[in-house]
Amino acid sequence: MRIATYIHGGQRRVGEVSPDGLSVRAFALDDASRGALPLVERAAAGEPLPAATGERMPLDDVRLEAPLPRPRRNLWCVGRNYHAHAKELRDTVFKASPSAVDQWPIVFTKVPECVVGPGDTVRLPGAAISSQIDYEAELAVVIGRGGKNISRADALAHVFGWTIVNDVTARDVQMRHQQWDLGKSFDTFCPMGPWIVTADELDGTDTRVRCWVTPAGGQPELRQDARTTDLIFDIPTLIETISRGITLLPGDVIATGTPAGVGMGMNPPRWLARGDVVRIEIDGIGTLENRFE
């Protein structure tokens, strides 16, 4: 099932996207203000999801939002989780990190207020704040059943579904502060979507992640292309690690890391500029596209 949050007739709704991806039908929800989160919570409690009984609407007639427009708390994010990406930034972002890239995952967070939806504009902050804005295409896990000290063997049973995240980053801010939350959490710096694909329909441990950047007035350039089988720390390991001593809650989001091909890793670096468009595609989920202005 693909669960989308969208605006139609000035109202937020949550609906089931048709198998052909052309239409959406609203669930019978009393409150859609939290997007898909009530459905995640209901499934986590062992309750059946409500029926999608609303009028079927062409997807072109609605405005998609992030499936979780305001996550319940900070998003968990993982850095340096593809070997090629670890190599391309080994002398910059990862210079101060342990040399053994497979020792422990690097985990940081993004504030929930930075989440925007597919098609929304990502706002460049201005050169006085940051002049080095970068993209990071990532598969994101949506936790269903919560828990603490979740074992690797049981981890996938705690997954409700999957979505796409662009972990937009102000690299100069990230480097200056020697921690990552500030440079990752600017307003609009977390495009998410286009919807959540439930765990029964997609094996997120083996899917393809690609990212194209279209410079203003230019042609699309394939920048990132990898499979989640290439992760240094696989998804069960990430869930096990993040839940050590911390209770994961239904609706928590874990962004699993980005492949090689980010702008900072190029020689010379290629930062995002006004009018650029970033399009991320993950097999089995769909496409997340945003313009930078």
C-alpha positions in Angstrom: 0.0 0.0 0.0 1.1 3.5 -0.8 -0.1 6.1 1.8 0.0 9.7 0.7 -0.8 13.0 2.5 -2.2 15.6 0.3 -4.2 18.8 0.0 -7.5 18.9 -1.9 -10.2 21.6 -1.7 -8.0 23.4 0.9 -8.1 20.5 3.3 -5.4 18.0 4.3 -6.3 14.4 3.6 -4.6 11.0 3.9 -5.3 8.5 1.2 -4.3 5.3 -0.5 -2.6 5.7 -3.9 -3.8 3.4 -6.6 -1.5 0.7 -7.9 -1.0 2.6 -11.2 0.0 5.7 -9.3 -2.6 7.9 -11.0 -5.2 8.5 -8.4 -5.7 8.6 -4.6 -8.7 7.8 -2.4 -9.0 9.3 1.1 -9.1 7.2 4.3 -12.0 7.7 6.8 -9.9 9.7 9.3 -11.3 12.0 12.0 -8.1 14.1 12.0 -5.6 14.3 9.1 -3.6 17.1 10.6 -0.7 14.7 11.5 -0.7 13.1 8.0 -0.1 9.4 8.0 1.0 9.2 11.6 -2.5 8.1 13.0 -2.4 5.1 10.5 1.1 4.2 11.7 0.0 4.4 15.3 -3.1 2.3 14.6 -1.1 -0.4 12.9 1.5 -0.4 15.8 -1.4 -1.0 18.2 -2.5 -4.0 16.1 -5.6 -2.3 14.8 -6.7 -2.6 11.2 -6.3 0.5 9.0 -9.5 2.3 8.1 -11.0 1.8 4.7 -10.2 4.2 1.9 -13.8 5.2 1.1 -13.4 8.7 -0.2 -13.9 9.9 -3.7 -11.1 8.7 -6.0 -9.2 11.8 -7.2 -6.7 12.0 -10.0 -3.3 12.6 -8.5 -2.8 15.5 -10.8 -5.7 17.3 -9.1 -4.2 17.2 -5.6 -1.1 18.7 -4.0 1.1 16.1 -2.4 2.6 16.9 1.0 5.3 15.0 3.0 3.6 11.8 4.2 4.5 12.9 7.8 4.2 16.7 7.4 5.5 17.2 10.9 7.2 14.2 12.4 6.6 13.7 16.1 10.2 14.4 16.9 13.6 14.8 15.3 14.5 12.5 12.4 17.3 10.0 13.0 19.9 10.2 10.3 23.0 8.1 9.4 26.2 9.5 8.0 28.9 7.6 6.1 26.9 4.5 5.3 28.1 3.7 1.8 31.8 2.9 1.3 32.2 5.0 -1.8 30.6 8.0 -0.1 32.9 7.5 2.9 35.9 7.6 0.5 34.8 10.7 -1.4 34.5 12.8 1.9 37.3 11.1 3.8 39.4 14.3 3.8 36.5 16.7 4.6 33.4 15.7 6.5 34.8 12.4 7.8 38.4 13.5 8.4 37.9 13.6 12.2 35.9 10.4 12.3 37.4 7.0 13.2 39.3 5.4 10.4 37.4 2.1 10.8 34.2 3.1 8.8 32.5 -0.2 9.9 33.0 0.3 13.6 29.9 2.2 14.5 27.3 4.2 12.6 27.5 8.0 12.7 24.0 9.1 13.9 22.7 12.7 14.0 19.3 14.3 13.8 17.3 16.8 11.8 14.5 18.9 13.4 11.0 18.0 12.3 10.2 21.6 11.3 12.6 21.3 8.3 10.4 18.7 6.6 8.7 19.8 3.3 6.9 17.8 0.6 7.4 16.7 -3.0 7.3 19.7 -5.3 7.9 22.2 -2.5 10.6 24.8 -2.8 13.8 24.4 -0.8 15.0 27.8 0.3 18.6 28.7 -0.1 19.6 30.6 3.1 21.8 33.2 1.4 25.6 33.5 1.1 26.0 35.3 4.5 24.6 32.1 6.2 25.8 29.4 3.9 27.2 29.2 0.4 27.7 25.4 0.2 24.3 23.7 -0.1 24.4 20.0 -1.0 22.0 17.2 -1.6 21.8 13.7 -0.2 19.4 11.1 -1.6 18.3 8.6 1.0 16.0 5.7 1.7 14.1 6.4 4.9 12.6 3.9 7.3 9.3 4.7 9.0 9.1 2.8 12.3 5.8 1.1 13.1 5.9 -0.9 16.3 8.1 0.9 18.7 10.5 -0.5 21.2 13.8 -0.2 23.0 16.9 -2.4 22.7 15.5 -4.0 19.5 17.5 -6.9 18.3 18.9 -7.0 14.8 17.0 -10.2 14.2 13.6 -8.6 15.1 14.3 -5.2 13.6 12.4 -5.5 10.3 9.3 -6.4 12.2 9.3 -2.9 13.6 9.2 -1.3 10.1 5.9 0.2 9.0 7.2 1.3 5.7 9.6 3.3 3.5 9.8 6.7 2.0 12.4 9.0 0.4 14.3 11.8 2.1 16.7 14.5 0.7 19.1 15.2 3.5 19.9 18.7 2.3 23.1 20.0 4.0 24.9 23.3 4.5 28.4 21.9 4.3 30.3 25.0 5.5 28.0 25.1 8.6 28.5 21.4 9.1 32.3 21.7 9.0 32.4 24.9 11.0 30.6 23.5 14.0 32.1 20.0 13.9 28.7 18.6 14.5 25.9 18.1 12.0 22.5 19.1 13.4 22.7 22.8 12.6 23.9 22.4 9.0 21.3 19.8 8.4 18.2 21.5 10.0 17.7 24.7 8.1 14.1 25.4 7.2 13.0 23.3 4.2 16.1 21.2 4.3 14.3 17.8 4.5 12.1 17.1 1.5 10.2 13.9 2.1 7.9 11.8 0.0 6.1 11.2 -2.3 4.4 8.8 0.0 5.0 5.9 2.4 5.2 2.4 0.9 4.2 -0.2 3.5 6.7 -2.9 4.4 4.6 -5.7 2.9 5.1 -4.2 -0.6 8.8 -3.3 -0.6 12.1 -4.9 0.5 14.0 -1.7 1.4 17.1 -3.8 2.2 17.5 -4.4 -1.6 16.4 -1.5 -3.7 18.1 1.1 -6.0 18.7 4.8 -5.0 19.3 7.4 -7.7 19.6 11.2 -7.8 19.7 13.6 -10.7 20.5 17.3 -10.5 19.3 19.6 -13.2 21.2 22.9 -13.1 19.2 26.0 -13.9 18.8 26.0 -17.7 20.6 22.7 -18.1 20.0 19.0 -18.5 19.5 16.4 -15.8 22.8 14.9 -14.5 22.8 11.5 -12.8 24.9 12.1 -9.7 24.1 9.2 -7.3 23.3 5.6 -8.1 23.6 2.7 -5.6 21.7 -0.1 -4.1 20.8 -0.5 -0.4 22.6 -3.8 -0.4 25.8 -1.6 -0.5 25.1 -0.1 3.0 28.0 -0.4 5.4 25.5 -0.8 8.3 22.3 -2.5 7.0 18.9 -1.5 8.1 18.4 -4.1 10.9 21.8 -3.0 12.3 20.7 0.7 12.2 17.4 0.0 14.1 19.3 -2.1 16.7 21.9 0.6 17.2 19.5 3.6 17.4 17.2 1.7 19.8 19.9 0.9 22.3 18.7 2.6 25.5 16.3 4.8 23.5 12.7 3.9 22.9 11.8 4.2 19.2 8.2 5.4 18.7 5.7 4.7 15.9 6.3 7.2 13.2 9.9 7.7 13.9 11.9 8.2 10.7 15.5 6.9 10.1 17.3 8.2 7.0 19.7 5.5 6.1 22.6 7.4 4.5 23.5 8.7 1.1 25.5 7.1 -1.8 28.6 8.6 -3.4 28.1 11.5 -5.8 27.3 14.4 -3.6 28.3 17.9 -4.7 31.0 18.2 -2.0 32.7 15.1 -3.3 33.3 16.5 -6.8 36.5 18.3 -7.9 35.9 21.1 -7.7 32.8 20.9 -5.4 29.5 21.7 -7.1 27.0 23.4 -4.8 23.3 23.8 -5.4 22.3 27.2 -6.8 19.1 29.1 -7.5 16.9 27.3 -10.0 18.5 23.9 -9.6 16.2 20.9 -9.4 17.0 17.7 -7.5 15.1 14.6 -8.4 15.5 11.4 -6.3 14.1 8.0 -7.4 14.0 4.9 -5.4 12.8 1.7 -7.0 9.5 0.5 -5.5 8.7 3.9 -4.0 8.7 6.6 -6.7 10.2 10.1 -7.2 10.8 13.0 -5.0 11.6 16.3 -6.8 12.3 19.8 -5.4 13.5 23.1 -6.8 16.0 25.2 -5.0 15.4 29.0 -4.8 
